[in-house]
Amino acid sequence: MLVLDTTQLPAADRIDAFHAVAVGESGSCSVEHEHPEAGIWKKLEVWTFGPLTLFATHGSGMRIWRTPRHARFDSLDTVSIITQSQGTGAFTWNGHQQRVGRDALALAHKTAGYEYEWSGSGLSVAFMVDADRLGLPEQLVRAAIPLLHHSRIGPLLLQHIRGLHHDADRLSADPGAEALASATLDLTRAAIVSVAADERTRRSVAEDTLLTRVLAYIRAHLADPGLTPQRIATAHNISVRTLYRLCEDGGLSLEKWIVRRRLEGTRRDLAAPEHAHRTIGAVARSWGFTNPSYFSRRFHQTYGATPREWRQLAHHRAALPTPDEP
């Protein structure tokens, strides 16, 4: 949901407006803009997934920092995962410095303070949650801050956040938003523990979050037609039998779950104007369907229309005038 677009404001009001919104949405902070004399532009979007808040900040270069002193001005004790979808970010905490490109993420604990910045045009996507929701000791979270880039779970968490942002309007309004928040927290907890906890804690959290990690792995590889139960099991150091039992205990069928997620992807792409130039076969292959007949049959069984009929209907609806149009 869009909460601020500074292009709609007079240039003289944009800096104060952004600072007021940033404080209102995420708590006390200081902000410095790159080349303010040349004018700034910022677009801030915010979505709520149960206890989790997702932010997308797009615009000109900036530096934002929070100190323990800032934390004393509000009651928020939050943990954030910060990613950079456009440009390159720079994260600093307690002497630790790291670059945050498209393949990286940073862990921030508000009461510990941190600094984040980028130059030029950038897009940062981050989520924030109350620290208590993680169920991890404060010292463990802080110990993981300079180590998180070593976590093998980090790429899964990054892909998961990108997926939330890609379809945030729909997903945040979906009845499953709370479940998505739980999955996000499970992945975050697993990533932190994987680099900063003792062996006993790592094993315990790994067991508790195994299904979440398996499903996140599948989502990240849905487009690969070679995604098999054996490959999924091997990636998580379990047997195929254990994989099936894990899914059954979680109340889902592995194959049906994969096919349904792939069908949902093709359904979205077939309706999207930016994919109108692609053939139906190309869209299906991009989601791991290699057999056109099988894809068409499953699509029709699930949605009551053929892929071609669905695409025509979606484009027809998009061409209809809105209520405000003559």
C-alpha positions in Angstrom: 0.0 0.0 0.0 1.4 3.4 -1.0 1.9 5.7 2.0 4.0 8.4 0.4 5.0 9.6 -3.0 7.0 12.8 -2.8 6.4 13.7 -6.5 2.9 14.7 -5.3 4.3 17.2 -2.9 6.0 20.6 -3.3 9.8 20.2 -3.4 10.2 22.2 -0.2 8.0 19.8 1.8 9.4 16.5 0.7 12.2 16.0 3.2 10.0 16.8 6.2 7.2 14.6 4.8 9.5 11.6 4.3 11.0 11.9 7.8 7.6 12.2 9.4 6.3 9.0 7.6 9.5 7.1 8.3 9.2 7.8 12.0 5.5 7.1 12.0 5.9 3.7 10.3 9.1 2.3 11.8 10.0 4.4 14.8 12.5 7.1 15.8 15.4 7.7 13.4 17.6 10.3 11.7 17.7 10.7 7.9 20.2 12.4 5.6 19.5 12.8 1.9 22.0 12.8 -0.9 22.2 16.1 -2.7 19.1 17.6 -1.0 19.8 20.9 -2.9 19.0 19.1 -6.1 15.7 17.8 -4.8 14.7 14.4 -3.5 12.2 11.9 -4.5 10.9 9.0 -2.4 8.1 6.4 -2.8 7.3 4.5 0.4 5.0 1.4 0.4 4.0 -0.5 3.5 2.1 -3.8 3.9 1.1 -5.7 7.0 1.3 -9.5 7.3 0.0 -10.2 10.8 2.8 -9.2 13.2 5.2 -8.4 10.4 5.5 -5.1 8.4 7.0 -5.1 5.0 8.5 -1.8 3.6 9.6 -0.9 0.1 11.5 2.4 -0.1 12.3 3.6 -3.6 14.1 6.8 -4.5 17.1 9.0 -4.5 20.2 8.4 -2.3 19.8 8.6 1.5 21.3 7.6 4.8 19.2 6.5 7.7 20.5 5.6 11.1 19.2 4.6 14.5 21.0 4.7 17.8 20.2 3.4 21.3 19.3 7.0 22.0 16.7 6.9 19.2 15.3 3.7 20.7 14.7 5.4 24.0 12.3 7.8 22.3 9.8 5.1 21.4 8.7 1.7 22.7 9.6 -0.3 19.6 12.1 -3.1 20.1 12.3 -4.5 16.6 14.4 -6.8 14.4 14.6 -6.1 10.6 15.9 -7.9 7.6 17.0 -5.4 5.0 17.5 -6.2 1.3 18.4 -4.1 -1.8 16.5 -4.8 -5.0 18.0 -1.8 -6.9 21.4 -0.2 -6.4 23.8 -1.2 -3.7 23.2 -0.6 0.0 25.8 -0.1 2.8 25.0 -1.5 6.3 27.0 -0.5 9.4 26.8 -1.7 13.0 29.3 -1.6 15.8 32.3 -1.6 13.5 30.8 -4.2 11.1 30.4 -2.9 7.6 28.9 -4.8 4.6 27.7 -4.1 1.1 24.1 -5.2 0.4 23.5 -5.9 -3.3 20.8 -8.0 -4.9 22.2 -11.2 -3.6 22.6 -10.2 0.1 20.7 -9.2 3.1 21.4 -7.5 6.4 20.1 -8.1 9.9 19.3 -5.1 12.1 18.3 -4.9 15.8 16.8 -1.5 16.5 17.9 -1.1 20.1 21.4 -2.0 19.1 21.5 0.8 16.5 22.6 0.7 12.9 23.1 2.7 9.7 21.9 2.0 6.2 22.5 4.0 3.0 22.6 3.9 -0.8 23.7 6.4 -3.5 21.8 7.3 -6.6 18.5 5.7 -7.3 17.8 2.7 -5.1 15.1 0.3 -3.9 15.3 -1.2 -0.5 12.8 -3.9 0.6 12.8 -4.8 4.3 10.6 -6.3 7.0 10.3 -5.4 10.6 8.9 -7.4 13.5 8.9 -7.1 17.3 12.0 -8.8 18.7 9.9 -10.9 21.1 8.2 -12.6 18.1 11.5 -14.3 17.2 11.7 -16.0 20.5 15.5 -15.7 20.5 17.8 -14.1 23.2 18.9 -10.5 22.4 22.6 -11.4 22.5 22.1 -14.2 20.0 20.4 -11.9 17.5 23.2 -9.3 17.9 25.9 -12.0 17.6 24.4 -13.0 14.2 24.4 -9.5 12.7 28.0 -9.6 11.3 27.7 -13.4 10.5 24.4 -13.6 8.7 26.0 -13.5 5.2 27.5 -16.9 6.0 24.1 -18.6 6.5 23.1 -21.1 3.9 19.5 -20.3 4.8 20.0 -16.6 3.8 19.3 -17.1 0.1 16.0 -18.9 0.9 15.0 -16.0 3.1 16.0 -13.5 0.5 14.0 -15.2 -2.2 11.0 -15.4 0.2 11.1 -11.7 0.9 11.3 -11.0 -2.9 8.3 -13.2 -3.4 6.3 -11.3 -0.7 7.2 -8.0 -2.2 6.4 -9.1 -5.8 2.8 -9.8 -4.9 2.4 -7.8 -1.7 -0.9 -6.2 -2.4 -2.7 -9.5 -2.9 -0.8 -11.5 -0.4 -1.2 -9.1 2.5 -5.0 -9.1 2.0 -5.1 -12.9 1.7 -6.4 -15.0 4.6 -3.0 -16.7 4.5 -1.1 -13.6 5.4 -0.6 -14.7 9.0 0.8 -18.0 7.8 3.2 -16.2 5.5 4.4 -14.1 8.4 5.0 -17.3 10.4 7.0 -18.8 7.6 9.1 -15.5 7.3 9.8 -15.6 11.0 10.7 -19.3 10.9 13.2 -18.6 8.1 14.7 -15.6 9.9 15.0 -17.6 13.2 16.7 -20.5 11.3 19.1 -18.1 9.5 20.1 -16.4 12.8 20.5 -19.7 14.7 22.5 -21.3 11.9 25.4 -18.8 12.4 25.2 -17.8 16.0 23.8 -20.5 18.2 25.3 -23.6 19.8 24.8 -27.1 18.3 21.9 -28.0 20.5 19.9 -24.9 19.7 20.7 -25.2 16.0 19.4 -28.8 15.9 16.3 -27.8 17.8 15.4 -24.8 15.5 16.4 -26.8 12.4 13.8 -29.5 13.3 11.1 -26.9 14.2 11.6 -25.1 10.9 12.3 -28.0 8.5 9.0 -27.9 6.7 9.2 -24.1 6.3 12.6 -24.4 4.8 11.6 -27.1 2.5 8.6 -25.1 1.2 10.8 -22.0 0.8 13.3 -24.1 -1.2 10.6 -25.4 -3.4 9.3 -21.8 -4.1 12.7 -20.7 -5.0 13.1 -23.5 -7.6 9.5 -23.8 -9.0 10.7 -22.8 -12.5 13.1 -25.7 -12.6 11.5 -28.8 -14.3 14.2 -30.9 -12.6 12.8 -30.2 -9.1 12.2 -33.7 -7.9 11.5 -35.2 -4.4 14.9 -36.7 -4.4 16.6 -33.3 -5.1 14.5 -31.6 -2.4 15.4 -34.3 0.1 19.1 -34.2 -0.8 19.2 -30.4 -0.4 18.0 -30.8 3.2 20.0 -33.9 4.1 16.9 -36.1 4.6 15.5 -39.2 2.9 12.7 -39.0 0.4 10.6 -41.0 2.8 11.2 -38.5 5.6 10.3 -35.7 3.2 6.9 -37.3 2.4 6.2 -37.9 6.0 7.1 -34.3 6.9 4.7 -33.0 4.3 2.0 -35.4 5.4 2.4 -34.3 9.0 2.1 -30.7 7.8 -1.2 -31.6 6.1 -0.1 -31.3 2.5 0.7 -33.5 -0.5 4.1 -32.7 -1.9 3.3 -33.1 -5.6 -0.1 -31.4 -5.4 1.5 -28.4 -3.5 4.2 -28.0 -6.1 1.7 -28.2 -9.0 -0.7 -25.7 -7.3 2.1 -23.1 -6.7 3.2 -23.5 -10.4 -0.4 -23.1 -11.6 -0.8 -20.0 -9.5 2.3 -18.5 -11.1 1.1 -19.2 -14.7 -2.3 -17.9 -13.9 -0.8 -14.6 -12.7 1.6 -14.3 -15.7 -1.1 -15.1 -18.2 -3.2 -12.2 -16.9 -0.3 -9.7 -16.6 0.0 -7.1 -19.4 3.8 -7.3 -19.2 3.7 -11.0 -20.2 1.1 -10.5 -23.1 3.8 -10.9 -25.7 4.8 -14.4 -24.5 3.2 -17.5 -25.8 1.2 -19.7 -23.4 3.8 -22.5 -23.8 6.6 -20.1 -22.9 4.7 -19.0 -19.7 4.1 -22.7 -18.8 7.7 -23.7 -19.3 8.9 -20.8 -17.2 7.0 -22.3 -14.3 8.4 -25.8 -14.8 5.6 -27.3 -17.0 7.3 -29.3 -19.8 4.2 -31.1 -21.1 1.7 -28.7 -22.7 -1.3 -31.1 -22.6 -0.7 -31.9 -18.9 -0.4 -28.2 -18.1 -3.7 -27.3 -20.0 -5.6 -30.2 -18.4 -4.5 -29.3 -14.8 -5.1 -25.6 -15.4 -8.6 -26.3 -16.6 -9.3 -28.7 -13.8 -8.2 -26.1 -11.2 -9.6 -22.9 -12.6 -12.5 -24.0 -14.9 -11.1 -22.4 -18.0 -8.3 -23.2 -20.4 -5.1 -21.1 -20.3 -6.2 -19.3 -23.5 -9.7 -18.6 -22.2 -8.3 -17.3 -18.9 -5.8 -15.0 -20.7 -8.6 -13.6 -23.0 -10.9 -13.0 -20.1 -8.2 -11.2 -18.1 -7.2 -9.0 -21.0 -10.9 -8.2 -21.7 -11.4 -7.2 -18.1 -8.3 -5.0 -18.2 -9.7 -3.2 -21.3 -12.9 -2.3 -19.6 -13.2 1.4 -18.5 -13.0 2.0 -14.8 -16.1 3.6 -13.0 -14.4 7.0 -13.2 -13.9 6.8 -16.9 -16.6 8.0 -19.4 
